[in-house]
Amino acid sequence: MNKIIAFDNSIAKISSFENGTEVKEFHVIIQITTPKLSFQEQLGTLFNTLSQLRAQELDNAQAVFKRYFLSDAANQSDELMNYELECPDCALSIIQQAPLNGTKIALWAYLQTNVQNKALSSGLYEVTHGAYKHLWLGSANNMAKDSERQTRILLNDYIMQLIKEGCSLADNCMRTWFFVNDVDLNYHGVVKARNEVFITQNLTDKTHFIASTGIGGRQAEARVLSQMDAYAVHGIKKEQVHYLYAASHLNRTSDYGVSFERGTYIDYGDRRHVFISGTASINNKGEIMHRGNAVAQCHRMWENVETLLAEAGCTYEDAMQMIVYLRDPADYETIRSLYEERFPNKPWVIVNAKVCRPGWLIEMETMAIKSQTTEYPNL
């Protein structure tokens, strides 16, 4: 079910999933609607909006992951953390990817009911229910010499965190995000480090990779060139995890030297979770489609994502949220109108972020949920 709720200075778009079991799921996008407010006022409005939603619309669900999109991370992150440190209930992702409606902050929040959250000594956040432990990592970073070394350290540290929780990168990690400061310059180092670390973990084009987004984004500290978020599941069996290819529309990422899956889905006893990686206007030869035309690229991107969802037995009706990355802010009004027309009630946000190839003007990612019954334990 989708719902839009307008507040005095904000708007919340909500997707909810409920199938009669204990765990209800919600994805919420909150955007400020009064750009003239100061950052402090926008921040307070956002927190008040989420608090009201939890009490009135979301059955007091617990946040399991939050991502904040900021317009100026260097000057905004500390104040944001002052709010969050009062009750750090989940992993936090904080990144400079300015909301393109002219405001200073937006939020994607993922919430669930009847789960238990806690911070682990490993640095991960654990969300438990039934047979599974869901492990979230947000805003991991370091200040090594270059993007390659930073990414190598991020991945090696994450591997050790997973080991501490009885997991491995190959068997348990389902989703990663890499935010690259000056992606046109530094993405190559991220790719090189990821490729080389993955080989050591038996992640190859002969086995599988991990669903991922690699996108432009800046951390508060300018020396951070690569920031990572990640999601893993403990208690999952290999046969519950499947990979999406959409070979009619997309090629394998390894064909052009990178190592991520186009999408992944996980079957639980009562539902299917689908993670679609950052997807752009590309064909099954790895070629950029519709260079210089943001509208045509948007339509091809939608078609690619729709094909991936179909391979997972889903449609856009099952999509719970959409994050849209736009290279050129001048394209915002055009793209916003396209999304308003096609997805008027879905939670989506459009942010300013350079895609990993200069010719790509737009990229999107999504998560979907579909009810089903299998022999596996429920979520």
C-alpha positions in Angstrom: 0.0 0.0 0.0 1.2 3.5 -0.8 0.3 6.7 1.0 1.3 10.4 0.7 0.9 12.6 3.8 1.5 16.4 3.7 2.6 18.2 6.8 3.2 22.0 7.3 6.7 22.0 5.9 7.3 18.5 4.7 5.8 15.6 2.7 6.1 11.9 3.5 5.6 9.1 0.9 5.1 5.7 2.5 5.0 2.2 1.1 3.9 -0.6 3.5 4.0 -4.4 3.2 1.8 -6.5 5.5 0.9 -10.1 5.0 -0.6 -11.1 8.3 2.8 -12.1 9.9 4.6 -10.4 12.7 7.0 -8.3 10.6 5.4 -5.4 8.7 7.7 -3.4 6.6 7.7 0.3 5.7 9.8 2.5 3.4 9.4 6.2 3.9 10.8 9.1 1.9 10.5 12.4 3.7 11.2 15.7 1.9 11.0 19.3 3.0 8.6 21.5 1.1 9.8 24.9 2.3 13.3 25.5 1.0 13.6 28.9 2.7 13.8 27.3 6.1 17.3 27.1 7.7 19.1 23.8 7.9 18.3 23.6 11.6 14.6 24.2 10.9 14.5 21.7 8.1 16.3 19.1 10.3 13.8 19.6 13.1 10.9 19.4 10.7 12.2 16.1 9.3 12.7 14.5 12.7 9.3 15.7 13.9 7.7 14.3 10.7 9.3 10.8 11.2 8.3 10.8 14.9 4.6 11.6 14.0 4.6 9.0 11.3 5.9 6.3 13.6 3.2 7.0 16.2 0.3 7.5 13.8 1.0 5.6 10.6 3.8 3.1 11.1 2.7 1.0 14.1 5.7 2.3 16.1 7.9 0.3 13.7 11.7 0.4 14.4 14.0 2.0 11.9 16.5 -0.6 10.6 18.3 1.7 8.3 18.3 5.4 7.5 20.0 7.4 4.7 20.2 11.1 4.9 20.8 13.1 1.7 22.5 16.5 2.4 23.2 19.5 0.3 26.4 20.4 2.2 27.8 17.6 4.3 30.8 19.5 5.6 28.5 22.0 7.3 25.5 19.9 8.1 26.7 16.4 9.3 27.7 17.4 12.9 24.3 19.0 13.6 22.6 16.0 12.1 24.6 13.7 14.3 23.7 15.8 17.4 20.1 14.8 16.8 20.8 11.2 16.0 23.1 10.5 18.9 20.2 11.1 21.3 18.8 7.8 20.1 21.0 5.9 17.6 18.6 3.1 16.8 20.0 1.8 13.6 22.8 2.1 11.0 23.0 5.6 9.5 24.1 6.5 6.0 24.9 10.2 5.7 26.0 11.5 2.2 26.1 14.7 0.3 23.7 14.2 -2.6 21.6 17.3 -2.6 17.9 16.8 -2.8 17.0 18.5 -6.2 13.8 20.1 -5.0 16.0 23.0 -3.6 16.0 21.9 0.0 18.9 21.0 2.3 18.0 17.5 3.5 15.9 14.5 2.7 15.5 11.0 4.3 14.9 7.5 3.2 14.0 5.4 6.2 13.4 1.6 6.2 11.3 0.4 9.2 10.0 -2.9 10.5 7.7 -4.1 13.3 8.4 -6.7 15.9 12.2 -6.8 15.4 15.0 -6.2 17.9 17.8 -3.7 17.1 21.2 -3.4 18.7 24.7 -2.0 17.9 27.3 -4.7 17.9 30.9 -4.5 19.0 32.0 -5.3 15.4 30.6 -1.9 14.3 27.6 -3.4 12.6 23.9 -2.9 13.5 21.9 -6.1 14.1 18.2 -6.5 13.5 16.8 -9.8 14.6 13.6 -11.7 14.2 13.1 -15.5 14.0 15.9 -17.4 12.4 17.7 -14.4 10.9 20.1 -11.7 11.9 20.1 -8.7 9.5 23.4 -6.8 9.7 23.6 -3.2 8.5 26.6 -1.0 8.0 26.4 2.7 7.3 28.9 5.5 6.4 32.0 3.4 6.7 35.1 5.4 5.7 38.8 6.0 6.1 41.4 8.5 4.9 44.0 6.3 3.2 46.0 7.9 0.4 43.6 7.3 -2.6 40.3 5.7 -3.5 41.8 2.3 -4.3 43.4 2.0 -0.9 40.4 3.4 0.9 38.1 0.9 -0.8 40.5 -2.0 -0.1 40.5 -1.1 3.6 36.7 -0.7 3.7 36.2 -4.2 2.2 38.9 -5.9 4.3 37.5 -4.3 7.5 34.0 -5.4 6.5 35.1 -8.9 5.8 36.5 -9.1 9.4 33.3 -7.6 10.8 31.3 -10.3 9.0 33.6 -13.0 10.2 33.1 -11.8 13.8 29.4 -12.3 13.3 29.7 -15.8 11.8 29.3 -14.6 8.2 31.3 -14.2 5.0 31.2 -11.7 2.2 30.4 -14.3 -0.4 27.6 -16.1 1.5 25.9 -13.4 3.5 26.4 -10.0 2.0 23.4 -9.1 -0.1 23.9 -5.4 -1.0 26.6 -2.7 -1.0 26.7 1.0 -1.8 29.9 2.9 -2.7 29.7 6.7 -2.6 32.7 8.1 -4.5 33.9 11.7 -4.0 34.6 13.0 -7.5 33.4 9.8 -9.2 34.8 10.8 -12.6 38.3 10.8 -11.1 38.1 8.2 -8.3 35.7 5.5 -9.5 38.5 3.5 -11.2 40.3 3.0 -7.9 37.1 1.8 -6.2 36.6 -0.7 -9.1 40.2 -2.0 -9.0 40.1 -2.6 -5.2 36.7 -4.2 -5.3 37.7 -6.5 -8.2 40.9 -7.6 -6.4 39.4 -8.1 -3.0 36.4 -10.0 -4.5 38.8 -12.5 -6.1 40.2 -13.4 -2.7 36.7 -14.1 -1.4 35.7 -16.4 -4.3 33.5 -13.7 -5.8 34.0 -14.0 -9.6 31.9 -14.1 -12.8 31.9 -17.9 -12.4 30.4 -17.7 -8.9 28.5 -14.5 -8.2 29.0 -10.9 -7.2 26.9 -8.6 -4.9 24.1 -6.2 -5.8 25.6 -2.7 -5.6 25.4 0.9 -6.4 28.6 2.9 -7.2 27.7 6.6 -7.4 29.0 10.1 -6.8 28.7 11.4 -3.3 30.7 13.3 -0.8 31.3 12.7 2.9 31.7 15.6 5.4 35.5 15.0 5.4 36.8 15.9 1.9 39.7 13.4 2.2 37.2 10.6 2.2 37.1 9.4 -1.4 35.1 6.2 -0.9 32.3 5.6 1.6 30.5 2.3 2.0 27.1 1.1 3.2 26.3 -2.6 3.3 23.7 -5.2 4.2 24.1 -8.9 5.1 21.9 -11.7 6.4 23.0 -14.3 8.9 21.0 -17.6 8.8 20.4 -17.5 5.1 20.9 -20.6 2.9 22.5 -20.4 -0.5 19.4 -21.8 -2.2 17.4 -18.8 -0.8 19.5 -16.3 -2.8 19.1 -15.7 -6.5 20.8 -13.3 -9.0 19.2 -11.3 -11.7 20.6 -10.8 -15.2 17.9 -9.5 -17.6 20.1 -10.7 -20.5 17.8 -9.3 -23.1 18.5 -5.8 -21.9 21.7 -5.9 -19.9 25.1 -7.5 -20.1 27.2 -9.0 -17.2 29.0 -6.2 -15.4 32.3 -8.2 -15.7 32.1 -7.7 -19.5 33.3 -4.1 -18.9 35.6 -4.8 -15.9 33.4 -4.2 -12.9 32.1 -6.7 -10.4 28.5 -6.4 -9.1 25.2 -8.1 -9.8 22.4 -6.3 -11.6 20.1 -7.5 -8.9 19.5 -10.1 -6.1 16.5 -11.5 -4.5 16.1 -13.5 -1.3 13.2 -15.9 -0.6 11.9 -16.2 2.9 9.1 -18.3 4.1 6.5 -15.5 3.8 8.0 -13.0 1.3 10.6 -12.2 -1.3 13.0 -9.3 -1.0 14.4 -7.9 -4.2 17.4 -5.6 -4.4 17.9 -3.8 -7.8 21.4 -2.3 -8.2 22.0 1.1 -9.5 20.7 0.9 -13.1 21.2 3.3 -16.0 20.5 3.5 -19.7 22.6 0.6 -21.0 22.0 -2.2 -23.5 23.1 -5.9 -23.4 26.4 -5.0 -25.1 27.3 -2.6 -22.3 26.8 0.4 -24.4 25.3 3.7 -23.2 21.9 4.3 -24.8 20.6 7.7 -25.8 23.7 9.9 -25.1 22.8 13.4 -24.2 19.0 12.8 -23.9 17.9 12.6 -20.3 14.3 11.8 -21.1 15.2 8.9 -23.4 17.7 7.6 -20.9 15.1 7.7 -18.2 12.7 5.6 -20.3 15.4 3.0 -21.1 16.5 2.9 -17.5 12.9 2.2 -16.4 12.7 -0.6 -19.0 15.9 -2.1 -17.7 14.7 -2.0 -14.1 11.3 -3.4 -15.1 12.9 -6.3 -16.8 15.0 -7.1 -13.8 12.0 -7.0 -11.5 10.1 -9.3 -13.9 12.9 -11.8 -13.6 12.2 -11.8 -9.9 8.5 -12.3 -10.5 7.7 -8.7 -9.6 6.5 -5.5 -11.2 6.8 -1.8 -10.3 3.7 -2.4 -8.1 6.0 -4.4 -5.7 8.6 -1.6 -5.6 8.8 -0.1 -2.1 11.2 2.9 -2.8 13.2 4.4 -5.6 16.3 6.5 -5.3 17.0 8.5 -8.5 20.5 9.9 -9.2 20.7 12.8 -11.6 24.0 14.1 -13.0 22.8 17.5 -14.1 20.4 19.5 -11.8 19.2 21.3 -14.9 17.3 18.1 -15.8 15.4 17.9 -12.5 12.1 19.5 -13.5 11.9 17.3 -16.6 12.7 14.1 -14.7 10.5 15.0 -11.7 7.5 15.4 -14.0 8.2 12.0 -15.6 8.2 10.4 -12.1 5.2 12.3 -11.0 3.3 10.9 -14.0 4.4 7.3 -13.8 4.9 6.8 -10.1 2.6 9.4 -8.4 2.3 7.6 -5.1 5.6 5.7 -4.8 8.3 6.8 -2.3 11.0 8.3 -4.5 13.6 11.0 -4.2 15.7 12.6 -6.9 19.2 13.7 -5.8 22.2 15.3 -7.4 24.9 12.6 -8.0 27.2 11.9 -10.9 26.8 8.4 -12.3 30.0 6.3 -12.8 30.2 7.0 -16.6 30.0 10.6 -17.7 27.6 9.7 -20.6 25.0 8.4 -18.1 22.7 11.3 -17.1 20.5 9.3 -14.8 20.5 6.2 -12.6 18.0 4.6 -10.2 17.9 1.8 -7.7 14.9 0.2 -6.0 13.9 -2.4 -3.4 10.8 -4.6 -3.8 8.8 -7.0 -1.7 6.4 -9.7 -2.8 4.3 -12.0 -0.6 4.8 -15.7 -1.1 4.9 -19.0 0.8 8.0 -21.3 0.8 9.5 -23.9 3.1 12.1 -21.5 4.4 11.6 -19.7 7.8 9.7 -16.5 7.7 11.5 -13.2 7.8 
